[in-house]
Amino acid sequence: MYLPETPDPKKAHLSDAHAETIRATLAPVAANIETITRTFYSRMFAAHPELIADLFNRGNQKQGAQQKALAASVATFASQLVDESAPDPVMMLDRIAHKHVSLGVTRDQYQIVHDNLMAAIAEVLGDAVTPAVAEAWDAVYWLMADVLISHEEALYASDGVAAGDVFRTGTVTEKRQLTPTVTTYVLEGNFSEPRPGQYTSVGVRLDDGARQLRQYSIVEGDASHYRIAVQTDGEVSMFLRDRVEEGDTVDVTLAAGDLVLREGSNPVVLISSGIGSTPMLGILGHLAKHGDARRVTYIHSDDSEDTWAQAQESRELVSSLADASIHLSFRDRDERVDITEHDIAGADVYLCGGPGFLQAIRDDIAALPADHAPANVFYELFSPNDWLIN
């Protein structure tokens, strides 16, 4: 599922009265929004236990990552509605929409979120939530929801499926351990053609009956198979490692994700850390398969040479390209990525890695002089906290 068009939050407007109320209450709401979102999730899961069992990632909930993500997205969207100088949340909304369609989220679920979120705001802020304040924040929520719902329905339509109809049965036809912590799987089924850099959600039924989902980048694939690389770091990955073998089946969703190789003639710069190499491998494979003539620079950071799970395939793909180079940094050698050592002027830059790595690279890129700056920067994380650094 993919669209070249992004959501357009600038079409969303508050009435003058609502905007005045949001300006007056944005600071206290923002100051309490993490408490509000914790209260919200507690209320919602109490009323709808099936959501934490079958839709939301329990690991992210325990770590508080999902709460922080929602807090950041609501506050960011509200800010841009009342402050023209605030950052445009378009990339944040596009990323949220792709996450949602990869989980099969539909319009009716927004009402559940609304009811529990508004109740949480009232509970946390108490008497400060007058009818006028409640009405204004209600308007913010539905403006954001409408932008997302419209984009998500268009994403579903891009693959010719009804809203939410993204789950397919995938048969594991290959399972191979790359390192002690990374295993690759080939899943076969009736899927859709993935774009280079996209991911799929894989779902397994755990012993307590919960169907848990986790998103994994697609190394390569087509409408009949996806190859993914899984780092063991949670319930789903441990279940896949210990309980799923060749011949078994799992839930697989149609490919989604906004970190997609763009067409054009700009040089391509890929920067990754750890298992963030997976979508980069998908992009490299696409470039190699189609004999792309663009200059390609691949920069990868890892704990050590031994922990770099996709070393051989990455090197082979880079060597097969007409104009490509690879640059490595290993933390056990006290090496770090230094953007100033690379020519990224006018390039399309693609980033994937942990939040700390990604933020550091983005800051380094932002500090470059204009004549050394890239044309575009696209990024992905394997965590809801990506919404915090839009």
N, C-alpha and C positions, 0 to 999 in steps of 0.2 A: 504494500500500500504506500503510495507516494504521490505527491503533487508538487509541481514546480512552484505553485503559488503558496504563499504563507498566509496565516491569519492576519486580519487587518484590525487591530485593536483601536486604531485611530477613528474608526467609524462609530465607536461606542461613546456616547455622551450622556452625562448626568444633567438633570435640570439645574437651573441656577440655585434653587433652594437646597437640593440634595448636595450639590458641590460645596456650598457654604458649610453645610453640616459635616461633610467628610473632612474638609480642611480643619474644622474646629476639633474633630475627634480623632483624626488620623494618628496623632502622637500618642494619646492614651491607649488606643487600640493596638498600635504597633508595639508599645511598651509591654502590653499584656498578651500579645498574640500567640506566643508559644504556650502560655497557660490556657488560652482559649482553645487552641487546636488540640492540646492534650485532653481537655475536657470534652471537646467535640468527639474525638475518636472514642473516648471511654463511653460516652452516651450512645454513639452510633453502633458500636460493637455490642453493647448491652441489648439494644433494640433489634439488631440484625447480626446475630452471631455467625450467620453464614458468610458474611463478607470477610471477616478475619480468617475464617476457615478456608474459603475457596477463592478469594480474589486478592486480598491484600497480603503482601509479604510479611510474615510474622517476624522475621529477623529485623527488617527495617523498622517495624513497630517497636520492638524491644530496644533498639538503639536510639529511637527518637528521630530517625532520619526522615520518615514520612511526615511527621508533625512539622519539622523544620521546613520541609519542602512546601507544604500547604501554606504555612505562615508566610514564607517568602513570596509565594505566588500571589496571594491575596493582597498583601501590603504593596507589592510592586505594581499590581494592576490598579489598585486604588490611587496610588501616587500619580500614575500617568494620567488618570482621569481629571486630576485637579491641578496638575503642575506641568505645563508644556515643556519645561526643561528636564523633566524626569526621563530616565532611560526608556526607550521604546521596548515593551515586553514581548515583541513579536517572536523572537527566538525562543523565549521561555514558553510561550503559548504553543508554538509549533512542536516543541519537545514534549510538552504535556500531552498534546493531542495524539502524538505518535505512541506514547506510553499507553494512553487510554485505549486506542484501537488495537494495540497488541494484547490487551487484556479483555477485549470484547465489551468495553464500557458502552452503555447506551443512554439515551436521553432520560429515561425514567429514573435512573440512578442519581441524577443531579437533584431531583426533588428530595431524596433521602438525605443527601449531603446538606442541602439547604436547610431543611427542618432542624437537623441536629447542630449545624453550625450556628444558626441564629439563636437557638436555645442556649448554646455554650457562651455566646457573647453576652446574652442577658444574665446568665449565671455568674460569670466572672466579673462583669462590670457593674452589676446590680442596678441601683437607682439611676446611675449615669445613662443607662439605656432608656431614654424617653421614647415615646412613640415616634417622634421625628427622627431620632438617631437610628432606631430600628428600621424605619422605612428607608432611610438613606443607604444604610449598609445592605439592606435587602436589594436595593437597586444596583449597588456595586456587584453583588454576587451574581445576579441574573444577567447583567451586561457581560461579565466574564464568562458565565456559563453559555450564553448564547453564541459568543465568539467561538468557544471550544466546540460546542455541539455542532455548529454549522461546518466547522473545519473537519471534525471527526466523521460526520456523515459523508462529506465529500471524499475523505480518505477511504472509507468503506466502498464508496461507489467507484473509486479508481481501480479497484480489483473486481468490480462487478458483483459484490456480495451485499447482503442485507446487513444493516447495522447490528454488530455483535456477532455475526456469523463467521468467526475467524478460526474456530477450533477445528483441527483435523487430527486424525490418528496417524502417528508416525511410528514406523517399525525400525528398530535399531538394526542396521545391517552391518555395521562395523563399530568396534569399540577398541581404541588403542591408547595406551598410556604413553604420554610424551615425556613427562617428568614425574617425580613423586607427587606433585600437586596438580598436574594438568592432564586431562584425558580428552581425547577427541572422539566424537561420535558422528556417524553418518545416519541420518534419519530419512526414510523413504515414505512417501505418501502423496496424496493429491493436494499439492500446495500451490503457490503462485510464484512467479519468477522474482527472485530477490534482486534488488539493486545493490551494487557494490558498497559495502559499509553498513548495511542494514542488519537487524537482529530478528530473532523469533522468541516467543515465550514458550518455554517447555514446562509442562505441568505433570506432577506425579501425585498419586494418592498415598499419603503417609499412613503409618500404622494406626494413628488416632482418627483416621477417616478424613482428615483435611486434604483438600486438593490444593497444593501449593505451587505457585508459578514463579519462574525466574527467567529473566531475559538473557539470551546469549547471542553474541554476534555471529553472523554466518560467514565462515571462512570462504566457502564457495558453494554454489548450488544452482538449481534450476527449479522448474515447476514440479519435478518429481523427487528431488532430494535436497536436503540441507546438510552441510557439514559444519559442526560447531566445535569449539574448544572450551572445555569447562574447567575452571579452577575450583578446587575443593575448598569451600569457605562458608557453607551454610547447609540448611536442611535439604534443599533440593539437590545440590551438587553431591552431598554425601550419599543420598539415596541413589542417585544415578551411579555413583562409583561402586557402592556396595551391593545394590539390589537389582540393577538393570543390566542385562546381558544381551548379546546379539540374539535376535529373534523376538525380544520383548517389545511391547508397545508403550508409548507415552503420548500425552496430549501435546500437540504442536500448533502454534498459531501462524497465520500467514505473515510473511515478512513485513516489517515496519521499521521506522527510524528515519530521522532527518539528517544523519551524518552520511550523506550520499555523494559520491564522486560527481562533481559538476562537469558538464561538457564545456569545451572552449579550448583556448590556446595558452592560457596562463600556465607557468610552471607549477608543478605539484610538489608540495612539501608535506610529508607525513611525519608526525611526531607522536611517539607513544611511550608508555611506561608499563612494565609488567604484562599482564594479560590484556592490557589495552592494545597490544599488537594485533589482536584478532581482527577487528574491522580493517586495520591497515593491510593485513594480508589479503583480505577480500578485495580491497582497492587495487593492490599490486597485481593480484591475479587477473582482474578485469583489464588493467592496462596492458599486461603481457599478452593476454588472449587476443586482444584487438590490435596489437602492434602499435599502440599509441606512441606518437613521436614527441610528446611533451617531455621537457626536462623534469626528472623525478629525483627528489632528495628524500631519503628515509632516515630519520633520526630516532633511535630507540635507546631507552634506558632500562636497566634491569638490576636486580640484586647482584647477579654474577653471570658469567657465561653459562654455567650449568643450569641456572633457573630460567634462562631464556627458552621457553618451550618451543618456539617456532623458528629457531635459528636457521636450520638447514633450508626449509622452504622459503624463508624470507630472502636468504642469500641467493638461492637459485632464481627466484623471480626477479630480483634486482639485476642480476647478471644477464637475464634474458631480454632486458629492455635496452633500447638503443642509446639512451642518454640518461643514465641513472647512477646514483651513488648511495652508499649506506654508511652511517656514522653511529658508533656505539659508545655508550657510557655505562660502566658497571660500578655500582656503589661499593662493592668489596675492594675496589681499587681506588676508592675515594674520587671517582670521576663524576662529573655533573654535566648536564646539557648546557651549553653556552650558545645562545641564539646568535650572538654577534659573530660567531665563527662561521656562520652559514649565510649564503646568499638567498634571502627569501623575498627580495624586493619584487613586487608585482605578482607574487605567487598566490595560489589558493592553498591555504594551510589547513590541515586536518589534524585535530588533536584528540587523543584518548588516553586516559589514565586516571589515577586517583585524584581526589579533590585538591590536595596540597600540590602535587606535581602540576596539575592543570592550571591552578591559579598562578603558580610561579612562572610558568611559561607564558601565560597570557599577560602578566605584568611585564615580563621582559620584552614581549612583542610590542606592548603599548609604549614602552620607553624608547623604542627605536626612532631615529630621525625619519622624517617623512620620505626621504629618498631611499630609505632602506626598508620601508614598511611593506607588508604583504597587501595584496588586493582584497583578500577575504580571509576570515578565520572561522572555521567550523569546528565543532567539538562535541564529544560525547563522554559521559561517565557511566560506570555501572553502579550508580547510587542515586537516590532521589535528591541528594544534596546538590546535584548539578543545577537545580533551579535557584540555588542561593547565589550563584556567581554569574548570573546573566549579564 
